[in-house]
Amino acid sequence: MRKFIILPLLFLFFAGCENSPYVNVVSSDAVNHKITVVTTLFPVYDFAKNIGGKMSDAILLIPPGTEPHEYEPTSYDVVNINRADVFAYTGDFMEKWVSGILDSVTNKNLEIVDTSKGTEIVNGDPHIWLDFAHDKIMAKNIADAIIKKDPSHKDYYEKNLQDLFAKIDAVDDAYSKTISSCKTKEIIYGGHYAFGYLTRRFGLTYDAAQGLSPDSEPNAKDLIELTNQIKRDDIKYIFYEELASPKVAETISKETGVQMLLLNNLESLPKEDMQNGKTFIDEMYKNLGNIKIGLDCK
């Protein structure tokens, strides 16, 4: 009797997965020979999608538009990871829940990729993908794992990796040239501390109103000091982040008269942007456009 109860429940569970509006579910169809790469954050997903191309399916666990710092994995995630060939995540410092969920995974053939391996982690800042040198390391780690699972298409994956490297080099060069012409080198950010890697790479100074957590709130003293700094340094713009509430930036903007500009840390993208095929490279160029305005660059 118990079997007849459990089987319908399992059917409903997997049917629910198939109807999920946010993620694809890994197919268990034996005729599907594509390599399946399950990923966590948008940058990892985008790199995997570029490298795997038509020979793989990339799946994003954390739904578009979701703040990933406090994400709690679901039973769908365990199903997806168990059926995957490769599971790629940023690192334990970002996705703190990964070690726990992997304890529930029974797929012994799963290739697990900590994409941060070989990067330089600075001061507990988990946003390593905002350094283009790190992006190439992350992409190479993903490519190595895919090739390990599907060596017969090694040349195809390596070609895709080199194409991705060329795009990363191009946007890196665009940032370097643009920022070298900026009248100011100071970024004031009304969100949580996320751009340490990017500002360090390009010699910018950087102050964020909040700490590492997007849920942290600056105290009155912090806001007063940041407001005074904006007035003292004649800052014209304050940047705000995509997923968190812009209320801190709005408060400072009203107090100082500075304008607001979006600067997306790319932990995730809104669902509409994902559906429209926006890429990591696209969004980094978009960020550069706002940096060019905010820092008064040529």
N, C-alpha and C positions, 0 to 999 in steps of 0.2 A: 504493500500500500504506500509505503514511504516513497518508492521510486516514482509512482504516478503523481505524487505531490511535488517532488523536487524537479522533475523534468519540465513540467509547465512553467515553473518559476524560472528555471534556467532559460527557457525559450523567451519568456517575457523580458528577462534581463538582457539577453543578447539583442532582442528586437529593439529594446530601448536604446542600446548602444548604436545600432544602425541608424536610428532616427535622431541621433544627437545633432543639433544644429551647428555645433562648433568644431567637432573633430571628425575625421574619418575613422572608421574602425578597421583594423587589420583583417583582411580577408583570410578565411581558413580554406578557401577553395584550392584544391590540389593543383588545378591547372594554372593558377596564378604563380608564375615563376619570377616575378619581380622581387627584388630585394626590398624589404620593408624597413624603413628607418623611422623609429618613433623618437620625437624630440620634445623638449620642454619649452624653452623660450623662443621668441621669434627669430633672433639672429641665427641660432643653431638650426632651426627649421629651414630658414632661407638658404643657408650654406648647403645643407643636406639636399635640398630640392635642386639647387644648381648643379651639384656634383653628381647626383644620381640620375638626373635627367629622365629620359624615357625608360631607363632600365630599372627604376626604383620608384617606390611610393614613399613620400615623406609625410609624416603625420605629426601634427602639433597637439600636444596634450592640453596645455593651458589655453582655455578659450580666448579668442581675440578680444581685446579690450579689458582683459582681466589684469589687475595688479598682482604680479607674481610673488612678491616678497612673502606674503602670508598665505599663499595658495595651499589648500588642503587637497591632496589627491583623492580621487574617487575610485570606486570599484571598476569603473570603465577603464581607468588608467592601468590597473593590474591586468585586465583582459588584453588591452592593446600591447603592453610590454611583453606579456607572455607569448603573444603570437608574432612578435617582431623578430627580425634578423639582427638589427642593430638598435641600441638605445643610446642616444646622445644627449648629454646635458652639459650645462655650463661648468658646474663645480659644486662641491659640498658647501661652499661659502655662500652660494646664491640659492640653490635649491636644497635647503636643509632637510627636506622631506624625502629626498631620493634614497638615502641609506635605508630608511624604514620600509619604503615600498619595495625595494629590491629584495628584502627579506621574504616577501610574499610571492616572489617570482619563481616559478618552477622550471622555466625554460633553461636548460643547462647549456644550450648552444647559442644563447644570446651573447652578442658582442657588445660589451658595455664601454662607452667612450666618455671619459671625463675630458671635455674639450679644452679645459684650462691647462692640461699637462704641457709644460714647456713655456708657459707664459709667466710674467712677473706680477704677482699679486701685491698691491700697494695699500698699506694702511687699512686693511679690511674692506676696501671698496670692491664690490663684486662685479662692477660694470666693465669687465675686461674687453668687451667687444667694441668699446669706444676708443680703442687704440688700434689703428689699422695694421700694425705689426702683429698684434695679437690675433686679429681676424684671420690672417694667413696661417698662423699656427693652429687655430681652431679648425679651419677648413681642412688643413692637412691631416689633422687627427681624425676627422670624420671620413675623409677619403681613404685613409689607411684601413679603417674598420670596414668600409664598404668593399674595398678591394679584397680584404681578407675573406669576406663571406662570398664574394663573387669574382674570383681571380680571372675567370675566362673573359671578362669585359674590362680588364685592367686598363688597356689603352684608352678606352672610351672615358672612363672615370678620370684618368689622369689628364686627358685633353680638357675635360670640363673644369677640372681643378685649375689648370693653367689659365683658362679663360676667366675664371673667377678671380684669380690672382691679378690678371691684367686690369679688371674693373676696380679692384681694391687699390691697386697702384695708381690708377687714374684719379680716383676720388681723393686719395691721400695727397697726390701732387696738387690737385685743385685747392685743397685746404691750405697747403703750405704756401702756395702763391698768393691766395686771397688774404690770408691772415698776415702775411709779411707786409701788406699794404695798408693795414688797419691803423686808424689814427689813435684808437685806444686799444689796450690789450687786456681790459678788465671785464669779466663776465660776472654779473650779479644774477643769481638764480633764485627764483621764488619757490623752488621745489626742494626735494630731498637731495642729498649729496650724491650726484651721479656722474659728473663730468670731470672727475679728477684725472682720468687717463687721457682724455682728449686735450684738456688744457695743458697738461704737462708735456704732451707730445709737441704742441705747437707754441710753447712758451707764453701761455696766457696766465693771468692771475684769475682766481676763481673763488667766489664766496657764495655759499648756499644758505638760505634762510633756515632750512631744516637739517636734521641729522641724516644718517644713512637710511632710516626707515621713513617711508612716505607717510606714515601715520604720526610721526613725531611732530610736536608743535613747538615753534620757537617761543621763548619767553619774551616779556616786554623789553627787557634789557637788550636782547639780541636784535629785536626789531628797531629799537632806537639807534643802536650802533650802526645797523645796516642803512637806515634812513640817513643818518649823519654822513656815512661814507658816500652815499649816492650824491648828496648835496655837495660835499667837499670835493669829490672827484669829477663833478659835473657830468654824471652818468645820464644818458638820454633814454635808455631802455632797460627794462627788467625782463628776464626770460621766465617762462613758466613751463610746467611739464604737461604731457599729454593726458595721463591717466588719473592723476590726483587732482583734488580740488585746487583751483587757482586762487583761493581766497587770500593767501598770504601775499602773493604777488599783487593782487587787486588792492589790498590794504596799503601796501607800500606805494603802489602807483598813485592812489588817491592822495596819500600824504606828501609825495614828492613831485607829482606831476609828470613822472616819466611814463613812457608808453610801454606796452606789453608785447612780447614776441614769443612764439612757441619755440621750444627747443626740446625735441623728443629724445628721450634716452633709449628708445627702441627696445625696451623690455617686452613690449607688445605693441600691436597696432589695433586701431578700431576695426570692428568686423567688416565695415564697408570697404576700408582700404585693403584688407586681406582679399575680399571678394573681387576687388578691382585689380588684383595682381601686383600691388605695390611691393617693391623689393627693399631689402636692406640698403642697397646702393642708392636707390631712388630717394629714400628717406634721409640718408646722410647728405645728399645734395640739397634736399629741401632744408635741412638744418643749416647747411652752409649759406644758403640764401638769406636766412634770417640772421645768422652771425654777421654776414656782410653788411646788413642794414644796421644791426645793433652796435657794431664796433666801428662803423663808418669806414668801410674798406673800399678800395677802388674796384 
